[in-house]
């Protein structure tokens, strides 16, 4: 594979395969099609299902790749960004007090405040935190936004580069251009003409083939072919996430629960619209998943299955997590009425 050539998957049927099904009673009620790519650092396809050559928007699943610029630029050291804050830079957090307080303190240290965040306000995703906020007469701020840690990293990078903080979310801004360069190097692609949109938090989102997203994650886990500063950045980010998995997601969240058990064996990260990415450093592999209909519930089942398939999670760990291959479907009274499970024809 050359540095500018997309990972080429094996030939696939036109439709992505059915990988997850949802039952209610004795019947399968819904089905989810998805594509999966697992590649090594050379771009060799280890496992593939569906169309892995079609560009997808990776959304929040690549926050770790976007955070590389914060570290390799020297900004993290210049502003004494802690390991906990590096984990937060990779996060889609639930807006719990620990997340919000950490973001606010980080911004204050670089001479900024939540008012400088351009991600917009968002109510906490963790219901007890939401109830407490509203019961206390509070209101959502940009610090509650699930992307506020990532944006704090962007603002820190802007300060370090000596460029304006206002407009840091724009495609042409030096912060976003620096991040684009990192993404091009890690995916092995020239992304100048790639599909482009605006993410939920306002930053540019770039279309990348699923196989090349997996390649980027493989390089995050085993960055030996990258410049020395980038190798160090990748290792620091992986250590930070392994040490502080709560900061990456939050109470009861899939990412936090899994990484609390795997440590540095796996960095996993969910994204909107059924995207999921993972780096498996010990195996030198990267994983990228895209569920056709955008269902996060299906993406979690697929990721759990892949982690077990590659031996990252053993039976005892799956037991501790209450099972990863199925999730209950419950009614309003809390009774289990069905399950979300891998489809019978799943290839892994």
C-alpha positions as CSV (number, residue, x, y, z in Angstrom):
1,X,0.0,0.0,0.0
2,X,1.3,3.5,-0.9
3,X,0.8,6.5,1.4
4,X,-1.9,7.9,-0.9
5,X,-3.8,4.7,-1.7
6,X,-7.0,3.7,0.1
7,X,-7.0,0.3,1.8
8,X,-8.6,-2.0,-0.8
9,X,-11.0,-4.5,0.8
10,X,-11.9,-7.9,-0.6
11,X,-14.9,-7.9,-3.1
12,X,-18.2,-7.6,-1.3
13,X,-21.9,-7.9,-2.1
14,X,-23.6,-4.6,-2.9
15,X,-25.5,-4.5,0.5
16,X,-23.6,-4.5,3.7
17,X,-24.2,-7.7,5.7
18,X,-26.7,-8.0,8.5
19,X,-24.6,-8.0,11.6
20,X,-27.0,-7.2,14.5
21,X,-30.7,-8.1,15.1
22,X,-33.2,-6.9,17.7
23,X,-35.8,-9.3,19.0
24,X,-39.1,-8.7,20.8
25,X,-40.7,-11.9,22.1
26,X,-40.2,-14.7,19.6
27,X,-39.7,-12.5,16.6
28,X,-36.8,-10.5,15.1
29,X,-38.2,-7.0,15.0
30,X,-35.3,-5.0,13.5
31,X,-32.1,-5.7,11.7
32,X,-28.9,-3.6,11.4
33,X,-26.5,-3.8,8.4
34,X,-22.9,-2.6,8.9
35,X,-19.4,-2.5,7.5
36,X,-16.3,-3.5,9.5
37,X,-12.6,-3.1,8.7
38,X,-9.7,-4.4,10.7
39,X,-6.3,-3.7,9.3
40,X,-2.7,-3.7,10.5
41,X,-0.2,-0.8,10.3
42,X,0.9,-1.7,6.8
43,X,-2.8,-1.5,5.6
44,X,-3.2,-5.3,5.3
45,X,-6.8,-6.3,5.7
46,X,-7.2,-8.8,8.6
47,X,-11.0,-8.8,8.7
48,X,-13.5,-7.1,6.6
49,X,-17.3,-7.1,6.1
50,X,-19.3,-5.0,3.8
51,X,-18.1,-1.9,1.8
52,X,-15.0,-0.6,3.6
53,X,-14.0,1.6,0.7
54,X,-16.9,4.0,0.9
55,X,-16.1,7.3,2.7
56,X,-17.8,7.7,6.0
57,X,-17.8,10.6,8.4
58,X,-15.9,9.3,11.5
59,X,-17.6,11.8,13.8
60,X,-16.4,11.6,17.5
61,X,-14.8,8.2,17.0
62,X,-11.5,9.9,16.0
63,X,-11.1,12.4,18.8
64,X,-7.9,10.7,19.8
65,X,-6.4,11.4,16.3
66,X,-7.5,15.0,16.6
67,X,-5.8,15.3,20.0
68,X,-2.5,14.2,18.5
69,X,-1.8,17.8,17.4
70,X,-2.3,19.1,20.9
71,X,0.5,16.9,22.2
72,X,3.0,16.8,19.3
73,X,2.9,20.5,18.9
74,X,4.2,21.1,22.4
75,X,1.0,22.8,23.5
76,X,0.2,20.2,26.1
77,X,3.5,20.6,27.8
78,X,3.5,24.4,27.4
79,X,0.2,24.6,29.3
80,X,0.8,21.7,31.7
81,X,-2.1,19.7,30.3
82,X,-2.5,16.8,32.7
83,X,-3.0,13.1,31.9
84,X,-6.6,13.5,33.0
85,X,-7.1,16.4,30.6
86,X,-5.5,14.5,27.8
87,X,-8.1,11.8,28.3
88,X,-10.8,14.5,28.3
89,X,-9.5,15.8,25.0
90,X,-10.4,12.3,23.6
91,X,-13.8,12.3,25.2
92,X,-17.5,12.3,24.4
93,X,-18.3,12.7,28.0
94,X,-21.7,12.6,29.7
95,X,-21.6,16.1,31.2
96,X,-21.1,14.9,34.8
97,X,-19.7,17.3,37.4
98,X,-16.2,15.7,37.2
99,X,-16.2,16.4,33.4
100,X,-17.5,19.9,33.6
101,X,-15.3,20.9,36.5
102,X,-12.2,19.6,34.8
103,X,-13.0,21.5,31.6
104,X,-13.6,24.7,33.4
105,X,-10.4,24.4,35.4
106,X,-8.4,23.6,32.2
107,X,-9.8,26.6,30.4
108,X,-9.1,28.9,33.3
109,X,-5.4,27.8,33.4
110,X,-5.0,28.9,29.7
111,X,-6.7,32.2,30.4
112,X,-10.1,31.2,28.9
113,X,-13.6,30.2,30.0
114,X,-16.5,28.1,28.8
115,X,-17.7,31.3,26.9
116,X,-14.7,30.7,24.6
117,X,-16.0,27.2,23.6
118,X,-17.7,27.2,20.2
119,X,-19.3,23.8,20.5
120,X,-22.6,25.1,21.9
121,X,-24.4,24.2,25.1
122,X,-25.8,20.7,25.8
123,X,-27.7,19.2,28.7
124,X,-25.8,16.4,30.5
125,X,-26.3,13.0,29.0
126,X,-26.1,11.3,32.4
127,X,-29.6,11.5,33.8
128,X,-28.7,12.0,37.5
129,X,-26.5,14.9,36.5
130,X,-29.2,16.4,34.3
131,X,-31.7,16.2,37.2
132,X,-29.3,17.8,39.6
133,X,-28.5,20.6,37.2
134,X,-32.1,21.5,36.5
135,X,-33.3,20.9,40.1
136,X,-30.6,23.4,41.3
137,X,-31.8,26.0,38.8
138,X,-28.8,25.6,36.6
139,X,-28.7,25.7,32.8
140,X,-26.6,23.9,30.3
141,X,-23.4,25.6,29.1
142,X,-20.8,24.7,26.5
143,X,-18.8,23.1,29.3
144,X,-21.5,20.5,29.6
145,X,-21.2,19.7,25.8
146,X,-19.9,16.2,25.3
147,X,-17.2,17.6,23.1
148,X,-16.0,20.3,25.5
149,X,-12.8,18.5,26.3
150,X,-11.8,18.2,22.7
151,X,-12.6,21.9,22.2
152,X,-10.5,22.8,25.2
153,X,-7.6,21.0,23.5
154,X,-8.3,23.0,20.3
155,X,-8.2,26.3,22.3
156,X,-5.0,25.3,24.0
157,X,-3.4,24.6,20.7
158,X,-4.6,27.9,19.3
159,X,-3.0,29.7,22.3
160,X,0.3,27.8,21.8
161,X,0.4,28.6,18.0
162,X,-0.3,32.3,18.8
163,X,-3.4,32.4,16.5
164,X,-6.8,33.7,17.2
165,X,-9.0,31.6,19.5
166,X,-12.2,33.0,17.9
167,X,-13.3,30.9,14.9
168,X,-11.0,27.9,15.9
169,X,-13.7,25.5,14.6
170,X,-13.5,26.8,11.0
171,X,-12.0,24.6,8.3
172,X,-9.5,27.3,7.3
173,X,-8.3,28.0,10.9
174,X,-4.7,27.0,11.6
175,X,-5.9,24.6,14.4
176,X,-8.1,22.7,12.0
177,X,-5.5,22.7,9.3
178,X,-2.9,21.3,11.7
179,X,-5.4,18.5,12.6
180,X,-6.2,17.9,8.9
181,X,-2.5,17.3,8.3
182,X,-2.4,14.7,11.2
183,X,-5.4,12.9,9.8
184,X,-3.8,12.8,6.3
185,X,-0.6,11.3,7.7
186,X,-2.4,8.7,9.8
187,X,-5.0,7.6,7.2
188,X,-2.4,7.7,4.4
189,X,-4.7,9.9,2.2
190,X,-4.7,13.3,0.6
191,X,-8.0,14.6,2.1
192,X,-8.1,17.9,0.3
193,X,-10.9,16.8,-2.0
194,X,-12.6,14.5,0.4
195,X,-16.3,14.9,1.3
196,X,-16.7,17.5,4.0
197,X,-19.5,18.6,6.4
198,X,-20.0,20.1,9.8
199,X,-20.0,17.9,12.9
200,X,-22.5,18.2,15.7
201,X,-20.0,20.4,17.7
202,X,-19.3,22.7,14.8
203,X,-15.9,21.5,13.6
204,X,-15.2,20.1,10.1
205,X,-15.9,16.4,9.5
206,X,-14.0,14.7,6.7
207,X,-15.2,11.7,4.8
208,X,-12.6,8.8,5.0
209,X,-12.9,5.2,3.7
210,X,-13.5,2.8,6.6
211,X,-10.4,0.9,5.8
212,X,-8.3,4.0,6.1
213,X,-9.9,4.9,9.4
214,X,-8.9,1.5,10.6
215,X,-5.3,2.1,9.4
216,X,-5.2,5.4,11.3
217,X,-6.2,3.6,14.5
218,X,-3.7,0.9,13.9
219,X,-1.0,3.6,13.7
220,X,-2.3,5.2,16.8
221,X,-1.7,1.9,18.6
222,X,1.6,1.1,17.0
223,X,3.0,4.4,15.6
224,X,6.5,3.1,14.8
225,X,6.4,4.4,11.2
226,X,5.5,7.9,12.4
227,X,7.8,10.9,13.3
228,X,9.2,10.7,16.8
229,X,7.0,13.5,18.2
230,X,3.9,11.7,16.9
231,X,4.9,8.4,18.3
232,X,5.3,10.0,21.7
233,X,1.9,11.8,21.4
234,X,0.1,8.5,20.5
235,X,1.6,6.7,23.5
236,X,0.8,9.6,25.9
237,X,-2.8,9.7,24.7
238,X,-3.2,5.9,25.0
239,X,-1.8,6.0,28.5
240,X,-4.0,8.9,29.5
241,X,-7.2,7.2,28.3
242,X,-6.2,3.9,30.0
243,X,-5.6,5.7,33.3
244,X,-8.8,7.8,33.2
245,X,-11.5,5.8,31.3
246,X,-14.2,7.7,33.2
247,X,-13.2,11.0,31.6
248,X,-13.7,9.5,28.1
249,X,-17.4,8.7,28.6
250,X,-18.8,8.5,32.0
251,X,-21.0,6.5,34.4
252,X,-22.3,3.3,32.9
253,X,-21.0,4.1,29.4
254,X,-19.7,1.3,27.2
255,X,-16.3,2.9,26.5
256,X,-15.6,3.6,30.1
257,X,-16.7,0.1,31.3
258,X,-14.7,-1.7,28.7
259,X,-11.5,0.3,29.0
260,X,-11.5,0.1,32.8
261,X,-10.9,-3.6,32.2
262,X,-8.7,-3.6,29.2
263,X,-6.3,-0.8,30.1
264,X,-3.9,-0.1,27.3
265,X,-4.8,-3.4,25.5
266,X,-7.6,-1.5,23.7
267,X,-8.5,2.1,23.1
268,X,-12.1,2.2,21.9
269,X,-14.2,5.3,21.0
270,X,-17.8,5.7,19.9
271,X,-19.0,8.3,17.4
272,X,-22.4,9.5,16.3
273,X,-24.3,7.7,13.6
274,X,-23.1,4.2,14.4
275,X,-19.4,4.8,14.0
276,X,-17.0,3.0,16.3
277,X,-13.2,2.9,16.2
278,X,-10.5,1.0,18.2
279,X,-6.8,0.7,18.5
280,X,-5.4,-2.7,19.6
281,X,-1.7,-1.9,20.3
282,X,-0.5,-5.3,21.3
283,X,-1.8,-6.8,18.1
284,X,-0.9,-3.8,15.9
285,X,-4.4,-3.6,14.6
286,X,-7.0,-0.9,14.0
287,X,-10.7,-1.3,13.9
288,X,-13.4,0.8,12.2
289,X,-17.2,0.1,12.2
290,X,-20.0,1.9,10.5
291,X,-23.7,0.9,11.0
292,X,-25.7,1.8,8.0
293,X,-28.7,3.2,9.9
294,X,-26.6,5.0,12.5
295,X,-27.7,2.9,15.4
296,X,-25.2,3.1,18.3
297,X,-26.8,0.1,20.0
298,X,-25.7,-2.0,17.0
299,X,-22.2,-0.5,16.9
300,X,-21.6,-1.5,20.6
301,X,-22.6,-5.1,20.0
302,X,-20.3,-5.3,17.0
303,X,-17.4,-3.8,18.9
304,X,-17.8,-6.1,21.9
305,X,-17.9,-9.1,19.6
306,X,-14.7,-7.9,17.8
307,X,-12.9,-7.4,21.1
308,X,-13.7,-11.0,22.1
309,X,-12.9,-12.3,18.6
310,X,-9.4,-10.9,18.8
311,X,-8.8,-12.0,22.4
312,X,-8.8,-8.6,24.0
313,X,-11.7,-9.6,26.2
314,X,-11.9,-13.1,27.7
315,X,-14.9,-14.9,29.1
316,X,-14.2,-13.7,32.6
317,X,-14.0,-10.0,31.5
318,X,-17.2,-10.4,29.4
319,X,-18.8,-11.8,32.6
320,X,-17.7,-8.8,34.6
321,X,-19.3,-6.5,32.0
322,X,-22.6,-8.3,32.2
323,X,-22.2,-9.6,28.7
324,X,-21.1,-7.7,25.6
325,X,-22.7,-9.8,22.8
326,X,-26.2,-9.1,23.8
327,X,-28.1,-6.2,25.4
328,X,-31.6,-6.4,26.8
329,X,-34.6,-4.7,25.3
330,X,-36.8,-3.5,28.1
331,X,-40.3,-2.0,28.4
332,X,-41.2,1.1,30.4
333,X,-41.6,-1.0,33.6
334,X,-38.1,-2.3,33.2
335,X,-39.0,-5.9,32.2
336,X,-36.9,-7.6,29.6
337,X,-38.9,-8.2,26.5
338,X,-36.2,-8.9,23.9
339,X,-32.6,-8.6,23.1
340,X,-30.0,-6.9,20.8
341,X,-27.7,-9.6,19.6
342,X,-25.3,-10.5,16.7
343,X,-27.1,-11.8,13.7
344,X,-26.9,-15.5,12.9
345,X,-24.9,-14.8,9.8
346,X,-22.3,-12.5,11.4
347,X,-18.9,-13.5,10.1
348,X,-17.1,-13.1,13.5
